């Protein structure tokens, strides 16, 4: 499934991402985008195993944290880089909409993964449905991880849910899912 750009996704918990384009600079692929985050909203602690993620704040106040480190903040004009393999989270730490530009490199399956996670979250009251989460986090486990989900759930519960989902036909909607990196 090839994504046409620009491509905007939004969830009910206050995040909006517009994937603008894929560019190649010096042989390195970048998925460029913009995001808007409502006050106190933002993704949970997560990791991109193969991708760097960068944000430049254009307006508002970005709160961010690297796993087991102190919270930090960035304002307009400041750039934050999360290197591949480093668990992190970010949120709108101000009272106005947080706006950022940024990139993920290489693009991998981020657009597909987040589109499906946001869709599932919107359909399930703000959290991805358990069958969708089990499928997406297992399929793309070489690319993405959710650090706040206990390892027991990821290693024991999710495989059982995935098995049940296969038996009852929950994953037909993912027939066009791209292969993991």
C-alpha positions as CSV (number, residue, x, y, z in Angstrom):
1,X,0.0,0.0,0.0
2,X,1.6,3.3,-1.2
3,X,0.7,6.4,0.8
4,X,-0.1,9.6,-1.0
5,X,1.3,12.7,0.6
6,X,0.3,14.9,2.3
7,X,-1.5,12.5,4.6
8,X,-3.1,13.7,7.9
9,X,-4.1,11.6,10.8
10,X,-5.7,12.7,14.1
11,X,-6.7,10.9,17.2
12,X,-9.4,11.7,19.8
13,X,-6.8,12.3,22.5
14,X,-5.4,15.4,21.0
15,X,-2.7,14.6,18.4
16,X,-2.7,15.5,14.8
17,X,0.1,14.6,12.4
18,X,0.5,15.5,8.8
19,X,3.0,13.4,6.9
20,X,4.2,15.8,4.2
21,X,6.7,14.0,2.0
22,X,9.6,11.5,1.8
23,X,12.8,13.1,0.8
24,X,16.3,11.6,0.3
25,X,19.4,13.6,1.3
26,X,22.9,12.2,1.0
27,X,21.3,8.7,0.4
28,X,19.3,8.9,3.7
29,X,15.5,8.8,3.6
30,X,13.4,11.2,5.7
31,X,9.7,11.2,6.3
32,X,8.9,14.9,6.9
33,X,5.9,16.1,8.8
34,X,4.1,18.5,11.1
35,X,2.3,17.8,14.2
36,X,-0.2,19.6,16.5
37,X,-0.7,18.5,20.1
38,X,-3.4,19.8,22.4
39,X,-2.4,20.7,26.0
40,X,-1.4,17.7,28.1
41,X,-1.7,15.4,25.1
42,X,1.1,13.3,23.6
43,X,2.1,9.7,23.0
44,X,3.1,7.3,25.8
45,X,6.7,6.1,26.3
46,X,7.7,4.4,23.0
47,X,10.8,3.5,21.0
48,X,11.7,3.5,17.3
49,X,14.3,0.7,17.1
50,X,15.6,1.6,13.6
51,X,14.7,5.3,13.2
52,X,15.8,8.7,14.5
53,X,13.0,11.1,15.3
54,X,13.4,14.8,15.4
55,X,11.1,17.7,16.3
56,X,11.6,21.5,15.9
57,X,9.1,23.5,18.0
58,X,7.4,26.2,15.9
59,X,5.0,27.3,18.7
60,X,4.1,26.2,22.2
61,X,6.0,24.3,24.8
62,X,7.2,20.7,24.2
63,X,7.8,18.5,27.3
64,X,9.8,15.4,26.7
65,X,11.5,12.6,28.6
66,X,14.0,9.8,27.7
67,X,13.5,6.6,29.6
68,X,14.6,6.9,33.3
69,X,15.8,10.5,32.8
70,X,14.4,13.8,34.1
71,X,11.7,15.6,32.2
72,X,13.0,18.4,29.9
73,X,11.3,21.2,27.9
74,X,11.8,22.9,24.6
75,X,10.3,26.1,23.1
76,X,10.0,27.8,19.7
77,X,13.1,27.3,17.5
78,X,14.5,24.5,19.6
79,X,15.1,21.0,18.1
80,X,15.0,17.7,19.9
81,X,16.5,14.5,18.5
82,X,15.5,11.0,19.7
83,X,18.1,8.6,18.4
84,X,17.0,5.1,17.2
85,X,16.6,2.6,20.1
86,X,16.1,5.2,22.8
87,X,12.7,5.0,24.6
88,X,11.1,8.4,24.9
89,X,7.8,10.3,25.1
90,X,6.7,13.9,24.5
91,X,3.7,16.0,25.3
92,X,2.3,19.5,25.1
93,X,3.6,21.1,28.3
94,X,1.9,24.4,27.7
95,X,-1.6,25.8,27.6
96,X,-1.8,26.5,23.8
97,X,-1.6,24.1,20.9
98,X,2.0,22.7,20.4
99,X,3.1,22.9,16.8
100,X,6.3,21.2,15.5
101,X,7.9,20.3,12.3
102,X,10.1,17.2,12.1
103,X,11.2,14.0,10.5
104,X,11.7,10.3,11.1
105,X,14.6,8.6,9.3
106,X,14.3,6.2,7.7
107,X,10.6,6.3,7.1
108,X,10.0,2.6,7.4
109,X,6.4,1.8,8.3
110,X,5.7,4.7,10.6
111,X,3.0,6.2,8.5
112,X,1.1,2.9,8.2
113,X,1.7,2.0,11.8
114,X,0.5,5.3,13.3
115,X,-2.4,5.6,10.9
116,X,-3.7,2.2,12.1
117,X,-3.0,3.0,15.8
118,X,-4.8,6.3,15.5
119,X,-7.8,4.7,13.7
120,X,-8.0,1.9,16.3
121,X,-7.8,4.4,19.2
122,X,-10.5,6.6,17.7
123,X,-12.8,3.5,17.3
124,X,-12.0,2.3,20.9
125,X,-12.4,5.4,23.2
126,X,-8.9,6.7,23.0
127,X,-6.9,3.4,23.4
128,X,-6.1,1.1,20.5
129,X,-8.3,-2.0,20.5
130,X,-6.5,-5.1,22.0
131,X,-6.7,-7.1,18.8
132,X,-5.3,-4.2,16.8
133,X,-2.5,-3.5,19.3
134,X,-1.5,-7.1,19.5
135,X,-1.3,-7.4,15.7
136,X,0.5,-4.1,15.0
137,X,3.0,-4.4,17.9
138,X,3.9,-8.0,17.0
139,X,4.1,-7.4,13.2
140,X,6.3,-4.3,13.6
141,X,8.2,-5.3,16.7
142,X,11.5,-4.9,14.9
143,X,10.6,-1.2,14.3
144,X,8.4,0.0,17.2
145,X,7.9,-0.7,20.9
146,X,5.6,0.6,23.6
147,X,7.8,0.8,26.7
148,X,4.9,1.3,29.1
149,X,3.3,-2.1,28.2
150,X,4.6,-4.7,30.6
151,X,6.9,-7.4,29.0
152,X,4.6,-10.1,30.3
153,X,1.7,-8.6,28.3
154,X,3.8,-8.2,25.2
155,X,5.4,-11.6,25.3
156,X,2.6,-13.8,26.7
157,X,-0.8,-12.0,26.5
158,X,-0.4,-10.4,23.0
159,X,0.6,-13.7,21.3
160,X,-2.5,-15.4,22.8
161,X,-4.7,-12.5,21.6
162,X,-3.1,-12.6,18.2
163,X,-3.8,-16.3,18.0
164,X,-7.5,-15.8,18.9
165,X,-7.7,-12.9,16.5
166,X,-6.4,-15.1,13.6
167,X,-9.0,-17.8,14.5
168,X,-11.9,-15.4,14.5
169,X,-10.8,-13.4,11.5
170,X,-10.0,-10.1,13.1
171,X,-7.0,-9.3,10.8
172,X,-8.5,-9.2,7.3
173,X,-8.4,-5.4,7.5
174,X,-4.6,-5.7,7.7
175,X,-4.2,-7.7,4.4
176,X,-2.4,-4.8,2.8
177,X,-0.1,-4.2,5.7
178,X,3.5,-3.6,4.5
179,X,6.2,-6.0,5.5
180,X,8.3,-5.0,8.5
181,X,11.7,-3.4,7.9
